[in-house]
């Protein structure tokens, strides 16, 4: 459902879940998103109850203080209704919902927020997240233990620290006031959008300058293209200075738009997980509010995981360094089986190793200065020596030197002196020596 004008609201079940536990509202002065939790039935009921209490605030308030007080009162009475619903239907125990809402008062936005649904402000070509997620992973981000990017994929990202639920009859909302300016666009959404579409892509959609309805459709399409594992609810309101009272009926979407109101649906029997694993998982709660001792266990588990991750990285680094060291050692030993004939100052020299160097590390050493002067060699031989001549072995290098000495003799008219052949190794005294005796 889309309301074209200065605001719009749209909600979609997503590609995995079988029912929509989100609710959204776009009226004249009130705009809200609620993301229910508590199983197949509980989430529907919780978000519907929240919107039912909030929609009474769709009116003109004399001051921002009055609007803040009304938001807190609506949250408190909604929590009481959630507690009552859980008592009347024990199978709904644990139901709850997030709430992110804006009440427009003249040229101010009065914001009430609890949970991990979000409110963004698009202003001056920049997108700013106005609300803070009340989640376990956000606490880890705030304490510097993990990064924002790591939080997006953290296994505990659905653990809520604060939520409107049947466990607390005095919920603590974040309440604050912000001024609105001409051209402002406020985006309210469940984590079905923000958990799939990152801020840069949301900003890109807002920059297109399309009407609120088309912008919401664009964002919903991105969430669906990204898999939409959860319900997706989007409310966009466009204001210009003092908020205009929007004419027309308010738009209610999601479970709150069910004609039966907040009638508690019958519990559906679970199907075998081996036949319908995805659909069964889709009916499980996407969020839950843990007890205090469970949070301590999560924190300790996170410490252990971080320690294991550090140890893993250190072990991997050591393994890489050892592999590089071993490869370097093998490569260096191979270079020392090579020989070449080259020039050193003005004479011909036999080198062991290869011509290349690695930075300051030389991969060759001089093993014999032959005494042959470069100036006494024919030009073509001198050029070859200056470029270096590779040899397969030390004997091969000495044979090359013999040819160069012959070239020197041809130029100078001297009798060439053969390069001595390296002596053969002596026989082993306990084998060949005894046989010789």
PEDA-V622989 format. One record per residue. N is the residue number from 0. RES is the residue in one letter. SS is DSSP state (h for helix, s for strand, l for the rest). PSI is psi in radians with two decimals (* if undefined). BURIAL is I if it has 9 or more other ideal C-beta (glycine too) atoms within 8 Angstrom, else O. Layout:
N_RES_SS_PSI_BURIAL + N_RES_SS_PSI_BURIAL
This chain:
0_X_l_2.30_I + 1_X_l_2.32_I + 2_X_l_1.94_I + 3_X_l_2.33_O + 4_X_l_-2.36_I + 5_X_l_-0.05_O + 6_X_s_2.88_I + 7_X_s_2.71_I + 8_X_s_2.39_I + 9_X_s_2.51_I + 10_X_s_2.49_I + 11_X_s_2.51_I + 12_X_l_-0.49_O + 13_X_l_-3.07_I + 14_X_l_-0.11_O + 15_X_l_-0.78_I + 16_X_l_2.62_I + 17_X_l_-0.23_O + 18_X_l_2.85_I + 19_X_l_1.94_I + 20_X_l_-0.01_I + 21_X_s_2.77_I + 22_X_s_2.60_I + 23_X_s_2.72_I + 24_X_s_2.31_I + 25_X_s_1.94_I + 26_X_l_-2.50_I + 27_X_l_-0.79_O + 28_X_l_-0.14_I + 29_X_s_2.41_I + 30_X_s_2.26_I + 31_X_s_2.68_I + 32_X_s_2.36_I + 33_X_s_2.29_I + 34_X_s_1.86_I + 35_X_s_2.74_I + 36_X_s_2.80_I + 37_X_l_0.52_I + 38_X_h_-3.03_I + 39_X_h_-0.75_I + 40_X_h_-0.71_I + 41_X_h_-0.73_I + 42_X_h_-0.71_I + 43_X_h_-0.84_I + 44_X_h_-0.79_I + 45_X_h_-0.85_I + 46_X_h_-0.59_I + 47_X_h_-0.76_I + 48_X_h_-0.76_I + 49_X_h_-0.83_I + 50_X_h_-0.64_I + 51_X_h_-0.70_I + 52_X_h_-0.62_I + 53_X_h_-0.62_I + 54_X_h_-0.31_I + 55_X_h_-0.25_O + 56_X_h_0.07_I + 57_X_l_1.32_I + 58_X_l_3.00_O + 59_X_l_2.12_O + 60_X_l_2.50_I + 61_X_l_-0.43_O + 62_X_l_2.85_O + 63_X_h_-0.55_I + 64_X_h_-0.73_O + 65_X_h_-0.70_I + 66_X_h_-0.72_I + 67_X_h_-0.76_I + 68_X_h_-0.67_O + 69_X_h_-0.67_I + 70_X_h_-0.78_I + 71_X_h_-0.70_I + 72_X_h_-0.71_O + 73_X_h_-0.69_I + 74_X_h_-0.70_I + 75_X_h_-0.79_I + 76_X_h_-0.60_I + 77_X_h_-0.72_I + 78_X_h_-0.68_I + 79_X_h_-0.70_I + 80_X_h_-0.61_I + 81_X_h_-0.72_I + 82_X_h_-0.73_I + 83_X_h_-0.73_O + 84_X_h_-0.69_I + 85_X_h_-0.57_I + 86_X_h_-0.68_O + 87_X_h_-0.58_O + 88_X_l_1.60_O + 89_X_h_-0.46_O + 90_X_h_-0.21_O + 91_X_h_0.03_I + 92_X_l_2.33_O + 93_X_l_0.06_I + 94_X_l_2.65_I + 95_X_s_3.12_I + 96_X_s_2.63_I + 97_X_l_2.80_I + 98_X_s_2.19_I + 99_X_s_2.06_I + 100_X_s_2.68_I + 101_X_s_2.26_I + 102_X_s_2.09_I + 103_X_s_2.20_I + 104_X_s_1.83_I + 105_X_l_-2.12_O + 106_X_l_0.59_O + 107_X_s_2.62_I + 108_X_s_2.07_I + 109_X_s_2.08_I + 110_X_s_2.31_I + 111_X_s_2.28_I + 112_X_s_2.42_I + 113_X_s_2.37_I + 114_X_l_-2.66_I + 115_X_l_0.19_I + 116_X_l_2.85_I + 117_X_s_2.73_I + 118_X_s_2.20_I + 119_X_s_2.66_I + 120_X_s_2.16_I + 121_X_s_2.00_I + 122_X_s_2.38_I + 123_X_l_0.80_O + 124_X_l_0.43_O + 125_X_s_2.52_O + 126_X_s_2.22_I + 127_X_s_2.27_O + 128_X_s_2.05_I + 129_X_l_-0.68_I + 130_X_l_2.77_I + 131_X_l_2.36_O + 132_X_l_2.31_I + 133_X_l_1.14_I + 134_X_s_2.84_I + 135_X_h_-0.76_I + 136_X_h_-0.52_I + 137_X_h_-0.59_I + 138_X_h_-0.68_I + 139_X_h_-0.66_I + 140_X_h_-0.81_I + 141_X_h_-0.55_O + 142_X_l_-0.03_O + 143_X_l_0.20_O + 144_X_l_-0.58_O + 145_X_l_2.88_O + 146_X_l_2.94_O + 147_X_h_-0.69_O + 148_X_h_-0.72_O + 149_X_h_-0.59_O + 150_X_h_-0.56_I + 151_X_h_-0.45_I + 152_X_l_0.22_O + 153_X_l_2.40_I + 154_X_l_-0.31_O + 155_X_l_0.42_I + 156_X_l_-0.25_I + 157_X_l_0.05_O + 158_X_s_2.04_I + 159_X_s_2.39_I + 160_X_l_-0.56_I + 161_X_l_2.41_I + 162_X_l_2.72_I + 163_X_s_2.00_I + 164_X_s_-3.14_I + 165_X_l_0.17_I + 166_X_l_-0.09_O + 167_X_l_2.04_O + 168_X_l_0.05_O + 169_X_l_1.22_O + 170_X_l_2.56_I + 171_X_l_1.83_O + 172_X_l_2.58_I + 173_X_s_2.09_I + 174_X_s_2.19_I + 175_X_s_2.93_O + 176_X_s_2.40_I + 177_X_s_2.47_I + 178_X_s_2.58_O + 179_X_l_2.65_I + 180_X_l_2.75_O + 181_X_l_2.31_O + 182_X_l_-0.07_O + 183_X_l_2.50_I + 184_X_s_2.17_I + 185_X_s_2.31_I + 186_X_s_2.12_I + 187_X_s_2.34_I + 188_X_s_2.67_I + 189_X_l_2.95_I + 190_X_h_-0.06_I + 191_X_h_-0.44_I + 192_X_h_-0.98_I + 193_X_h_-0.42_I + 194_X_l_-0.21_O + 195_X_l_-0.76_I + 196_X_l_2.08_I + 197_X_l_2.97_O + 198_X_h_-0.73_O + 199_X_h_-0.64_O + 200_X_h_-0.59_I + 201_X_h_-0.77_I + 202_X_h_-0.74_I + 203_X_h_-0.70_O + 204_X_h_-0.68_I + 205_X_h_-0.57_I + 206_X_h_-0.33_O + 207_X_l_-0.36_O + 208_X_l_0.36_O + 209_X_l_2.81_O + 210_X_l_2.73_O + 211_X_h_-0.71_I + 212_X_h_-0.78_I + 213_X_h_-0.58_O + 214_X_h_-0.76_I + 215_X_h_-0.72_I + 216_X_h_-0.71_I + 217_X_h_-0.81_I + 218_X_h_-0.71_I + 219_X_h_-0.74_I + 220_X_h_-0.70_O + 221_X_h_-0.71_I + 222_X_h_-0.73_I + 223_X_h_-0.71_I + 224_X_h_-0.49_O + 225_X_l_0.10_O + 226_X_l_-0.45_O + 227_X_l_1.12_I + 228_X_l_-0.19_I + 229_X_l_2.95_I + 230_X_l_2.58_I + 231_X_s_2.11_I + 232_X_s_2.31_I + 233_X_s_2.28_I + 234_X_s_2.24_I + 235_X_s_2.31_I + 236_X_s_2.30_I + 237_X_s_2.18_I + 238_X_l_2.87_I + 239_X_l_1.64_O + 240_X_l_-2.26_O + 241_X_l_2.29_O + 242_X_l_2.18_I + 243_X_l_2.47_O + 244_X_l_2.05_O + 245_X_l_2.25_I + 246_X_l_2.75_O + 247_X_l_2.92_O + 248_X_l_2.58_O + 249_X_l_2.74_I + 250_X_s_2.16_I + 251_X_s_2.26_I + 252_X_s_2.88_I + 253_X_s_-2.67_I + 254_X_h_-0.48_I + 255_X_h_-0.32_I + 256_X_h_0.00_I + 257_X_l_2.21_I + 258_X_l_-0.44_O + 259_X_l_0.13_O + 260_X_l_-2.24_O + 261_X_l_0.56_I + 262_X_l_2.25_O + 263_X_l_2.06_O + 264_X_l_2.72_O + 265_X_l_2.60_O + 266_X_l_2.28_O + 267_X_l_2.41_O + 268_X_l_2.47_O + 269_X_l_2.51_O + 270_X_l_2.71_O + 271_X_l_2.31_O + 272_X_l_-0.47_O + 273_X_l_-0.27_O + 274_X_l_-0.66_O + 275_X_l_1.10_O + 276_X_h_-0.70_O + 277_X_h_-0.79_O + 278_X_h_-0.63_I + 279_X_h_-0.74_I + 280_X_h_-0.57_O + 281_X_h_-0.44_I + 282_X_l_-0.09_I + 283_X_l_2.70_O + 284_X_l_2.45_I + 285_X_l_-0.30_I + 286_X_l_2.78_I + 287_X_s_2.69_I + 288_X_s_1.96_I + 289_X_l_2.83_I + 290_X_l_2.87_O + 291_X_h_-0.73_O + 292_X_h_-0.52_O + 293_X_h_-0.63_O + 294_X_h_-0.68_I + 295_X_h_-0.68_O + 296_X_h_-0.69_O + 297_X_h_-0.74_I + 298_X_h_-0.76_O + 299_X_h_-0.69_O + 300_X_h_-0.68_O + 301_X_h_-0.68_I + 302_X_h_-0.77_O + 303_X_h_-0.71_O + 304_X_h_-0.73_O + 305_X_h_-0.68_I + 306_X_h_-0.77_O + 307_X_h_-0.66_O + 308_X_h_-0.74_O + 309_X_h_-0.77_O + 310_X_h_-0.71_O + 311_X_h_-0.77_O + 312_X_h_-0.72_O + 313_X_h_-0.76_O + 314_X_h_-0.72_O + 315_X_h_-0.71_O + 316_X_h_-0.76_O + 317_X_h_-0.74_O + 318_X_h_-0.73_O + 319_X_h_-0.76_O + 320_X_h_-0.72_O + 321_X_h_-0.71_O + 322_X_h_-0.75_O + 323_X_h_-0.71_O + 324_X_h_-0.79_O + 325_X_h_-0.74_O + 326_X_h_-0.68_O + 327_X_h_-0.70_O + 328_X_h_-0.77_O + 329_X_h_-0.76_O + 330_X_h_-0.72_O + 331_X_h_-0.75_I + 332_X_h_-0.65_O + 333_X_h_-0.70_O + 334_X_h_-0.50_I + 335_X_l_-0.02_O + 336_X_l_-0.02_O + 337_X_l_2.71_I + 338_X_s_2.73_I + 339_X_s_2.76_I + 340_X_s_2.22_I + 341_X_s_-2.94_I + 342_X_s_2.49_I + 343_X_s_1.90_O + 344_X_l_-1.83_O + 345_X_l_0.24_O + 346_X_s_2.95_I + 347_X_s_2.33_I + 348_X_s_2.53_I + 349_X_s_2.24_I + 350_X_s_2.57_I + 351_X_s_2.31_I + 352_X_s_-2.72_I + 353_X_s_2.83_O + 354_X_s_-0.50_O + 355_X_s_2.69_O + 356_X_s_2.70_O + 357_X_s_1.69_O + 358_X_l_-2.21_O + 359_X_l_-0.08_O + 360_X_s_2.07_O + 361_X_s_2.34_O + 362_X_s_0.29_I + 363_X_s_2.65_I + 364_X_s_2.58_O + 365_X_s_2.21_I + 366_X_s_-0.31_O + 367_X_s_2.24_O + 368_X_s_2.01_O + 369_X_s_-0.25_I + 370_X_s_-0.01_O + 371_X_s_2.14_I + 372_X_s_2.37_I + 373_X_h_-0.60_I + 374_X_h_-0.38_O + 375_X_h_-0.01_O + 376_X_l_2.63_I + 377_X_l_2.65_O + 378_X_h_-0.72_O + 379_X_h_-0.63_O + 380_X_h_-0.70_I + 381_X_h_-0.76_I + 382_X_h_-0.69_O + 383_X_h_-0.75_O + 384_X_h_-0.72_I + 385_X_h_-0.53_I + 386_X_h_-0.23_O + 387_X_l_2.51_I + 388_X_s_2.06_I + 389_X_s_2.55_O + 390_X_s_2.54_I + 391_X_l_-0.44_O + 392_X_l_3.11_O + 393_X_h_-0.69_I + 394_X_h_-0.69_O + 395_X_h_-0.68_I + 396_X_h_-0.69_I + 397_X_h_-0.61_I + 398_X_h_-0.65_O + 399_X_h_-0.70_I + 400_X_h_-0.69_I + 401_X_h_-0.72_I + 402_X_h_-0.65_O + 403_X_h_-0.63_I + 404_X_h_-0.63_I + 405_X_h_-0.66_I + 406_X_h_-0.67_I + 407_X_h_-0.74_I + 408_X_h_-0.68_I + 409_X_h_-0.53_O + 410_X_h_-0.72_I + 411_X_h_-0.29_O + 412_X_l_0.24_O + 413_X_l_2.79_O + 414_X_l_2.18_O + 415_X_l_2.48_I + 416_X_l_2.04_O + 417_X_l_2.51_O + 418_X_l_2.21_I + 419_X_l_2.43_O + 420_X_l_2.40_O + 421_X_l_2.43_O + 422_X_l_2.51_O + 423_X_l_2.63_O + 424_X_l_2.53_O + 425_X_l_2.57_O + 426_X_l_2.66_O + 427_X_l_2.30_O + 428_X_l_-0.42_O + 429_X_l_0.08_O + 430_X_l_-1.42_O + 431_X_h_-0.61_O + 432_X_h_-0.72_I + 433_X_h_-0.67_O + 434_X_h_-0.66_O + 435_X_h_-0.60_O + 436_X_l_*_O
